[in-house]
Amino acid sequence: MNQNTYLITFEGLSAETANKYAAELGEILADTSRDVRVERKREDPDAQDLGGTLVLILGTGAAIALAKGLADWLRKRNDATVTVTKVGPKGTKETMKGTGLTSKDAARMLEIFTAE
């Protein structure tokens, strides 16, 4: 099975707010498809929080579900600065960053990243 790995981070926020956003978005994305695995990652390994970065591992065909979940979350939090990084199979990274993204932007972002 082909898998894609993405990192989603939130910039310009307190650690508390980034954690809140990561928790909200993580729950939404985890419910979108069985082919989406969501993990939280700490920036500071000594921190007590669960982490403000989401690590997403997508199975084949999960990109549409992911785009929908991200779009749903952005309807509530379109003031957030979101960075999505696709980690390639050889460790290569492609990054897209946006502020004030709309649900249409989220769908386009995932469309770009799922293109081979």
BAVO-379246 format. One record per atom (N, C-alpha, C): residue number from 1; residue in one letter; atom name; x, y, z. Coordinates in steps of 0.001 Angstrom, whole numbers. Atoms other than C-alpha are relative to their C-alpha. Layout:
BEGIN
+-----+------+------+---------+---------+---------+
! pos ! code ! site !      px !      py !      pz !
+-----+------+------+---------+---------+---------+
! NUM !    A !   CA !       X !       Y !       Z !
...
+-----+------+------+---------+---------+---------+
This chain:
BEGIN
+-----+------+------+---------+---------+---------+
! pos ! code ! site !      px !      py !      pz !
+-----+------+------+---------+---------+---------+
!   1 !    M !    N !     841 !   -1178 !       0 !
!   1 !    M !   CA !       0 !       0 !       0 !
!   1 !    M !    C !     884 !    1237 !       0 !
!   2 !    N !    N !    -721 !   -1263 !      24 !
!   2 !    N !   CA !    1313 !    3450 !    -905 !
!   2 !    N !    C !    -450 !     855 !    1165 !
!   3 !    Q !    N !     321 !    -887 !   -1100 !
!   3 !    Q !   CA !    1499 !    5885 !    1981 !
!   3 !    Q !    C !     695 !    1326 !    -218 !
!   4 !    N !    N !    -583 !   -1328 !       4 !
!   4 !    N !   CA !    2098 !    9597 !    2163 !
!   4 !    N !    C !       6 !     499 !    1432 !
!   5 !    T !    N !    -110 !    -560 !   -1334 !
!   5 !    T !   CA !    3276 !   11363 !    5300 !
!   5 !    T !    C !       2 !    1512 !     -99 !
!   6 !    Y !    N !     112 !   -1446 !     -40 !
!   6 !    Y !   CA !    2371 !   14956 !    6095 !
!   6 !    Y !    C !     207 !     478 !    1430 !
!   7 !    L !    N !     -98 !    -673 !   -1285 !
!   7 !    L !   CA !    3262 !   17280 !    8951 !
!   7 !    L !    C !    -848 !    1259 !     -98 !
!   8 !    I !    N !     784 !   -1227 !     -49 !
!   8 !    I !   CA !     802 !   20014 !    9887 !
!   8 !    I !    C !     403 !     747 !    1258 !
!   9 !    T !    N !    -394 !    -838 !   -1121 !
!   9 !    T !   CA !    2051 !   22839 !   12081 !
!   9 !    T !    C !    -790 !    1302 !     -41 !
!  10 !    F !    N !     729 !   -1257 !    -166 !
!  10 !    F !   CA !     467 !   26042 !   13350 !
!  10 !    F !    C !    1010 !    1031 !     473 !
!  11 !    E !    N !   -1031 !    -984 !    -302 !
!  11 !    E !   CA !    2632 !   29151 !   13389 !
!  11 !    E !    C !    -577 !    1243 !     667 !
!  12 !    G !    N !     365 !   -1268 !    -613 !
!  12 !    G !   CA !    2546 !   32333 !   15443 !
!  12 !    G !    C !    -992 !    -129 !    1135 !
!  13 !    L !    N !     949 !     244 !   -1081 !
!  13 !    L !   CA !     532 !   30792 !   18267 !
!  13 !    L !    C !     744 !    -395 !    1264 !
!  14 !    S !    N !    -560 !     507 !   -1244 !
!  14 !    S !   CA !    1190 !   30084 !   21900 !
!  14 !    S !    C !     -27 !   -1523 !     -66 !
!  15 !    A !    N !     -14 !    1466 !     -44 !
!  15 !    A !   CA !    2004 !   26467 !   22705 !
!  15 !    A !    C !   -1383 !    -529 !     378 !
!  16 !    E !    N !    1330 !     429 !    -435 !
!  16 !    E !   CA !   -1387 !   26204 !   24408 !
!  16 !    E !    C !    -994 !      20 !   -1159 !
!  17 !    T !    N !     924 !    -102 !    1127 !
!  17 !    T !   CA !   -3296 !   27392 !   21329 !
!  17 !    T !    C !     361 !    -990 !   -1097 !
!  18 !    A !    N !    -431 !     971 !    1008 !
!  18 !    A !   CA !   -1213 !   25273 !   18940 !
!  18 !    A !    C !    -437 !   -1403 !     404 !
!  19 !    N !    N !     448 !    1307 !    -493 !
!  19 !    N !   CA !   -1985 !   22234 !   21105 !
!  19 !    N !    C !   -1508 !    -159 !    -157 !
!  20 !    K !    N !    1460 !      39 !     141 !
!  20 !    K !   CA !   -5688 !   23097 !   21100 !
!  20 !    K !    C !    -372 !    -230 !   -1464 !
!  21 !    Y !    N !     287 !     146 !    1420 !
!  21 !    Y !   CA !   -5723 !   23470 !   17313 !
!  21 !    Y !    C !     375 !   -1400 !    -491 !
!  22 !    A !    N !    -440 !    1337 !     411 !
!  22 !    A !   CA !   -3760 !   20229 !   16863 !
!  22 !    A !    C !    -995 !   -1058 !     483 !
!  23 !    A !    N !     982 !     954 !    -535 !
!  23 !    A !   CA !   -6228 !   18379 !   19099 !
!  23 !    A !    C !   -1292 !      39 !    -810 !
!  24 !    E !    N !    1241 !    -148 !     772 !
!  24 !    E !   CA !   -9259 !   19780 !   17239 !
!  24 !    E !    C !     133 !    -617 !   -1389 !
!  25 !    L !    N !    -191 !     472 !    1362 !
!  25 !    L !   CA !   -7900 !   19128 !   13772 !
!  25 !    L !    C !     302 !   -1497 !     -31 !
!  26 !    G !    N !    -332 !    1423 !     -69 !
!  26 !    G !   CA !   -6473 !   15741 !   14758 !
!  26 !    G !    C !   -1234 !    -869 !     152 !
!  27 !    E !    N !    1240 !     762 !    -186 !
!  27 !    E !   CA !   -9890 !   14533 !   15935 !
!  27 !    E !    C !    -821 !     -32 !   -1283 !
!  28 !    I !    N !     767 !     -67 !    1249 !
!  28 !    I !   CA !  -11572 !   15714 !   12748 !
!  28 !    I !    C !     620 !    -910 !   -1051 !
!  29 !    L !    N !    -671 !     783 !    1039 !
!  29 !    L !   CA !   -8971 !   14122 !   10492 !
!  29 !    L !    C !     -22 !   -1498 !     289 !
!  30 !    A !    N !      29 !    1420 !    -362 !
!  30 !    A !   CA !   -8911 !   10838 !   12408 !
!  30 !    A !    C !   -1350 !    -623 !    -329 !
!  31 !    D !    N !    1345 !     506 !     291 !
!  31 !    D !   CA !  -12660 !   10523 !   11803 !
!  31 !    D !    C !    -341 !     -12 !   -1483 !
!  32 !    T !    N !     330 !    -120 !    1422 !
!  32 !    T !   CA !  -12441 !   11158 !    8046 !
!  32 !    T !    C !     104 !   -1321 !    -751 !
!  33 !    S !    N !    -230 !    1236 !     756 !
!  33 !    S !   CA !  -11166 !    7756 !    6919 !
!  33 !    S !    C !     818 !    -976 !     830 !
!  34 !    R !    N !    -838 !    1009 !    -663 !
!  34 !    R !   CA !   -9730 !    4486 !    8194 !
!  34 !    R !    C !    1418 !      20 !    -552 !
!  35 !    D !    N !   -1317 !     -54 !     640 !
!  35 !    D !   CA !   -6814 !    5173 !    5829 !
!  35 !    D !    C !     829 !    1198 !     446 !
!  36 !    V !    N !    -746 !   -1144 !    -530 !
!  36 !    V !   CA !   -5722 !    8260 !    7812 !
!  36 !    V !    C !     427 !    -330 !    1426 !
!  37 !    R !    N !    -520 !     182 !   -1359 !
!  37 !    R !   CA !   -3484 !    7745 !   10840 !
!  37 !    R !    C !     538 !    1342 !     473 !
!  38 !    V !    N !    -378 !   -1304 !    -541 !
!  38 !    V !   CA !   -3031 !   10840 !   13014 !
!  38 !    V !    C !     769 !    -204 !    1296 !
!  39 !    E !    N !    -806 !      25 !   -1220 !
!  39 !    E !   CA !    -300 !   11265 !   15615 !
!  39 !    E !    C !     357 !    1433 !     364 !
!  40 !    R !    N !    -444 !   -1317 !    -455 !
!  40 !    R !   CA !     717 !   14263 !   17704 !
!  40 !    R !    C !    1490 !     -80 !     284 !
!  41 !    K !    N !   -1440 !     -56 !    -196 !
!  41 !    K !   CA !    4351 !   15339 !   17924 !
!  41 !    K !    C !     347 !    1247 !     801 !
!  42 !    R !    N !    -476 !   -1133 !    -804 !
!  42 !    R !   CA !    6031 !   17545 !   20508 !
!  42 !    R !    C !    1168 !     684 !    -686 !
!  43 !    E !    N !   -1164 !    -746 !     468 !
!  43 !    E !   CA !    8378 !   20291 !   19414 !
!  43 !    E !    C !    1123 !    -112 !    1024 !
!  44 !    D !    N !    -951 !      94 !   -1102 !
!  44 !    D !   CA !   10070 !   20119 !   22809 !
!  44 !    D !    C !    -238 !   -1330 !     716 !
!  45 !    P !    N !     221 !    1316 !    -613 !
!  45 !    P !   CA !   10551 !   16533 !   24028 !
!  45 !    P !    C !    -164 !      41 !    1518 !
!  46 !    D !    N !     138 !    -121 !   -1449 !
!  46 !    D !   CA !   10687 !   17784 !   27634 !
!  46 !    D !    C !   -1317 !     635 !     418 !
!  47 !    A !    N !    1267 !    -652 !    -311 !
!  47 !    A !   CA !    7319 !   19529 !   27406 !
!  47 !    A !    C !   -1020 !   -1010 !     500 !
!  48 !    Q !    N !    1036 !     865 !    -572 !
!  48 !    Q !   CA !    4330 !   18144 !   29265 !
!  48 !    Q !    C !   -1185 !    -189 !    -947 !
!  49 !    D !    N !    1153 !      74 !     885 !
!  49 !    D !   CA !    1861 !   18755 !   26426 !
!  49 !    D !    C !     128 !   -1147 !   -1002 !
!  50 !    L !    N !      13 !    1074 !     998 !
!  50 !    L !   CA !     904 !   16284 !   23696 !
!  50 !    L !    C !     660 !     414 !   -1302 !
!  51 !    G !    N !    -663 !    -492 !    1207 !
!  51 !    G !   CA !    2370 !   18477 !   20971 !
!  51 !    G !    C !    -928 !     769 !    -909 !
!  52 !    G !    N !     765 !    -854 !     884 !
!  52 !    G !   CA !    1239 !   21129 !   18543 !
!  52 !    G !    C !     206 !    -312 !   -1465 !
!  53 !    T !    N !    -208 !     414 !    1387 !
!  53 !    T !   CA !    2329 !   19305 !   15384 !
!  53 !    T !    C !    -745 !   -1303 !    -230 !
!  54 !    L !    N !     678 !    1237 !     372 !
!  54 !    L !   CA !     216 !   16691 !   13651 !
!  54 !    L !    C !     839 !    -732 !   -1032 !
!  55 !    V !    N !    -641 !     852 !     985 !
!  55 !    V !   CA !    1811 !   13807 !   11778 !
!  55 !    V !    C !   -1107 !    -861 !    -577 !
!  56 !    L !    N !    1056 !     749 !     670 !
!  56 !    L !   CA !    -555 !   12297 !    9215 !
!  56 !    L !    C !     623 !   -1024 !    -929 !
!  57 !    I !    N !    -441 !    1050 !     917 !
!  57 !    I !   CA !      58 !    9019 !    7454 !
!  57 !    I !    C !   -1237 !    -459 !    -739 !
!  58 !    L !    N !    1172 !     259 !     816 !
!  58 !    L !   CA !   -2332 !    8506 !    4576 !
!  58 !    L !    C !     202 !   -1223 !    -856 !
!  59 !    G !    N !      16 !    1106 !     940 !
!  59 !    G !   CA !   -3130 !    5320 !    2776 !
!  59 !    G !    C !    -535 !     486 !   -1339 !
!  60 !    T !    N !     495 !    -330 !    1329 !
!  60 !    T !   CA !   -4098 !    5292 !    -874 !
!  60 !    T !    C !   -1463 !     413 !      73 !
!  61 !    G !    N !    1383 !    -443 !      70 !
!  61 !    G !   CA !   -7277 !    7235 !   -1510 !
!  61 !    G !    C !    -472 !     839 !    1167 !
!  62 !    A !    N !     430 !    -759 !   -1175 !
!  62 !    A !   CA !   -7341 !    9099 !    1793 !
!  62 !    A !    C !     109 !    1507 !    -194 !
!  63 !    A !    N !    -221 !   -1435 !     194 !
!  63 !    A !   CA !   -6394 !   12492 !     341 !
!  63 !    A !    C !   -1306 !     778 !     -89 !
!  64 !    I !    N !    1279 !    -703 !     122 !
!  64 !    I !   CA !   -9980 !   13418 !    -514 !
!  64 !    I !    C !    -635 !     171 !    1379 !
!  65 !    A !    N !     542 !     -80 !   -1357 !
!  65 !    A !   CA !  -11118 !   12619 !    3016 !
!  65 !    A !    C !     792 !    1011 !     825 !
!  66 !    L !    N !    -832 !    -943 !    -736 !
!  66 !    L !   CA !   -8184 !   14583 !    4402 !
!  66 !    L !    C !    -323 !    1431 !    -406 !
!  67 !    A !    N !     333 !   -1344 !     478 !
!  67 !    A !   CA !   -8979 !   17617 !    2237 !
!  67 !    A !    C !   -1334 !     456 !     581 !
!  68 !    K !    N !    1296 !    -356 !    -559 !
!  68 !    K !   CA !  -12590 !   17520 !    3435 !
!  68 !    K !    C !     117 !     312 !    1491 !
!  69 !    G !    N !    -180 !    -247 !   -1432 !
!  69 !    G !   CA !  -11553 !   17269 !    7087 !
!  69 !    G !    C !     706 !    1315 !     266 !
!  70 !    L !    N !    -725 !   -1256 !    -152 !
!  70 !    L !   CA !   -9082 !   20130 !    6740 !
!  70 !    L !    C !    -909 !    1173 !    -346 !
!  71 !    A !    N !     936 !   -1056 !     390 !
!  71 !    A !   CA !  -11725 !   22221 !    4956 !
!  71 !    A !    C !   -1031 !     254 !    1104 !
!  72 !    D !    N !     967 !    -146 !   -1092 !
!  72 !    D !   CA !  -14242 !   21550 !    7751 !
!  72 !    D !    C !     611 !     763 !    1170 !
!  73 !    W !    N !    -666 !    -667 !   -1119 !
!  73 !    W !   CA !  -11730 !   22657 !   10388 !
!  73 !    W !    C !     277 !    1464 !    -329 !
!  74 !    L !    N !    -314 !   -1376 !     391 !
!  74 !    L !   CA !  -10725 !   25774 !    8435 !
!  74 !    L !    C !   -1227 !     911 !       6 !
!  75 !    R !    N !    1206 !    -833 !     -96 !
!  75 !    R !   CA !  -14326 !   26953 !    8391 !
!  75 !    R !    C !    -100 !     631 !    1380 !
!  76 !    K !    N !      23 !    -540 !   -1365 !
!  76 !    K !   CA !  -13940 !   27430 !   12158 !
!  76 !    K !    C !    1239 !     827 !     313 !
!  77 !    R !    N !   -1291 !    -582 !    -401 !
!  77 !    R !   CA !  -10279 !   28504 !   12286 !
!  77 !    R !    C !     760 !     611 !   -1181 !
!  78 !    N !    N !    -680 !    -515 !    1186 !
!  78 !    N !   CA !   -9523 !   30384 !    9081 !
!  78 !    N !    C !    1004 !    1103 !     305 !
!  79 !    D !    N !   -1010 !    -987 !    -379 !
!  79 !    D !   CA !   -7382 !   32880 !   11022 !
!  79 !    D !    C !    1357 !    -651 !     311 !
!  80 !    A !    N !   -1241 !     708 !    -346 !
!  80 !    A !   CA !   -4744 !   30204 !   11718 !
!  80 !    A !    C !     969 !     -12 !   -1177 !
!  81 !    T !    N !   -1038 !     196 !    1006 !
!  81 !    T !   CA !   -1447 !   30066 !    9856 !
!  81 !    T !    C !     379 !   -1475 !      40 !
!  82 !    V !    N !    -190 !    1443 !      76 !
!  82 !    V !   CA !   -1148 !   26458 !    8723 !
!  82 !    V !    C !    1116 !    -308 !    -988 !
!  83 !    T !    N !   -1054 !     472 !     893 !
!  83 !    T !   CA !    1951 !   24835 !    7263 !
!  83 !    T !    C !    -171 !   -1497 !    -167 !
!  84 !    V !    N !     115 !    1425 !     313 !
!  84 !    V !   CA !    1587 !   21466 !    5532 !
!  84 !    V !    C !    1271 !    -405 !    -728 !
!  85 !    T !    N !   -1235 !     493 !     598 !
!  85 !    T !   CA !    4775 !   19566 !    4749 !
!  85 !    T !    C !    -190 !   -1451 !    -398 !
!  86 !    K !    N !      44 !    1380 !     472 !
!  86 !    K !   CA !    4787 !   16441 !    2613 !
!  86 !    K !    C !    1410 !    -557 !      85 !
!  87 !    V !    N !   -1299 !     649 !    -151 !
!  87 !    V !   CA !    7634 !   14114 !    3543 !
!  87 !    V !    C !      59 !   -1140 !   -1005 !
!  88 !    G !    N !    -130 !    1003 !    1052 !
!  88 !    G !   CA !    8732 !   12082 !     541 !
!  88 !    G !    C !     678 !   -1260 !     485 !
!  89 !    P !    N !    -557 !    1298 !    -393 !
!  89 !    P !   CA !    9945 !    8474 !     607 !
!  89 !    P !    C !    1502 !      43 !     270 !
!  90 !    K !    N !   -1445 !     -92 !    -229 !
!  90 !    K !   CA !   13590 !    9561 !     528 !
!  90 !    K !    C !     340 !    1142 !     947 !
!  91 !    G !    N !    -219 !   -1069 !    -961 !
!  91 !    G !   CA !   13152 !   12229 !    3204 !
!  91 !    G !    C !    -111 !    1394 !    -596 !
!  92 !    T !    N !     180 !   -1309 !     616 !
!  92 !    T !   CA !   12546 !   15023 !     711 !
!  92 !    T !    C !   -1255 !     651 !     564 !
!  93 !    K !    N !    1143 !    -708 !    -566 !
!  93 !    K !   CA !   10119 !   17712 !    1838 !
!  93 !    K !    C !    -494 !    1069 !    -963 !
!  94 !    E !    N !     661 !   -1074 !     735 !
!  94 !    E !   CA !    7655 !   19938 !      32 !
!  94 !    E !    C !    -904 !     690 !    1008 !
!  95 !    T !    N !     758 !    -726 !   -1007 !
!  95 !    T !   CA !    6053 !   22692 !    2084 !
!  95 !    T !    C !    -890 !    1054 !    -640 !
!  96 !    M !    N !     933 !   -1059 !     360 !
!  96 !    M !   CA !    3030 !   24905 !    1622 !
!  96 !    M !    C !    -462 !     652 !    1290 !
!  97 !    K !    N !     394 !    -738 !   -1189 !
!  97 !    K !   CA !    2071 !   27621 !    4076 !
!  97 !    K !    C !   -1082 !     986 !    -385 !
!  98 !    G !    N !    1060 !    -948 !     289 !
!  98 !    G !   CA !   -1058 !   29704 !    4255 !
!  98 !    G !    C !    -607 !     585 !    1249 !
!  99 !    T !    N !     702 !    -695 !   -1075 !
!  99 !    T !   CA !   -2796 !   32226 !    6461 !
!  99 !    T !    C !   -1373 !     388 !    -525 !
! 100 !    G !    N !    1344 !    -362 !     417 !
! 100 !    G !   CA !   -6505 !   32853 !    6351 !
! 100 !    G !    C !    -512 !    -898 !   -1117 !
! 101 !    L !    N !     402 !     946 !    1031 !
! 101 !    L !   CA !   -7037 !   29739 !    4259 !
! 101 !    L !    C !   -1496 !    -264 !      59 !
! 102 !    T !    N !    1405 !     388 !      80 !
! 102 !    T !   CA !  -10510 !   28873 !    3091 !
! 102 !    T !    C !     -59 !   -1497 !    -247 !
! 103 !    S !    N !     131 !    1430 !     266 !
! 103 !    S !   CA !  -11900 !   25400 !    2623 !
! 103 !    S !    C !     404 !    -307 !   -1440 !
! 104 !    K !    N !    -426 !     195 !    1394 !
! 104 !    K !   CA !  -11293 !   25824 !   -1123 !
! 104 !    K !    C !    1524 !     -78 !     -80 !
! 105 !    D !    N !   -1463 !      40 !     -27 !
! 105 !    D !   CA !   -7611 !   26554 !    -392 !
! 105 !    D !    C !     502 !   -1334 !     533 !
! 106 !    A !    N !    -416 !    1273 !    -586 !
! 106 !    A !   CA !   -7357 !   23418 !    1753 !
! 106 !    A !    C !    -106 !   -1119 !   -1023 !
! 107 !    A !    N !     166 !    1033 !    1029 !
! 107 !    A !   CA !   -8707 !   21257 !   -1057 !
! 107 !    A !    C !    1093 !     124 !   -1058 !
! 108 !    R !    N !   -1045 !    -222 !    1000 !
! 108 !    R !   CA !   -6239 !   22816 !   -3504 !
! 108 !    R !    C !    1364 !    -411 !     548 !
! 109 !    M !    N !   -1259 !     344 !    -629 !
! 109 !    M !   CA !   -3357 !   22351 !   -1058 !
! 109 !    M !    C !     227 !   -1516 !     -59 !
! 110 !    L !    N !    -129 !    1448 !      10 !
! 110 !    L !   CA !   -4018 !   18627 !    -771 !
! 110 !    L !    C !      75 !    -549 !   -1416 !
! 111 !    E !    N !     -66 !     412 !    1404 !
! 111 !    E !   CA !   -4562 !   18325 !   -4514 !
! 111 !    E !    C !    1431 !     117 !    -530 !
! 112 !    I !    N !   -1380 !    -201 !     424 !
! 112 !    I !   CA !   -1082 !   19717 !   -5111 !
! 112 !    I !    C !     903 !   -1066 !     596 !
! 113 !    F !    N !    -871 !     959 !    -656 !
! 113 !    F !   CA !     507 !   17402 !   -2580 !
! 113 !    F !    C !    -241 !   -1442 !    -430 !
! 114 !    T !    N !     237 !    1370 !     399 !
! 114 !    T !   CA !   -1172 !   14269 !   -3881 !
! 114 !    T !    C !     384 !    -250 !   -1452 !
! 115 !    A !    N !    -461 !     171 !    1386 !
! 115 !    A !   CA !     -35 !   14899 !   -7442 !
! 115 !    A !    C !    1368 !    -660 !      16 !
! 116 !    E !    N !   -1287 !     712 !      60 !
! 116 !    E !   CA !    2812 !   12568 !   -8329 !
! 116 !    E !    C !     936 !     702 !    -950 !
+-----+------+------+---------+---------+---------+
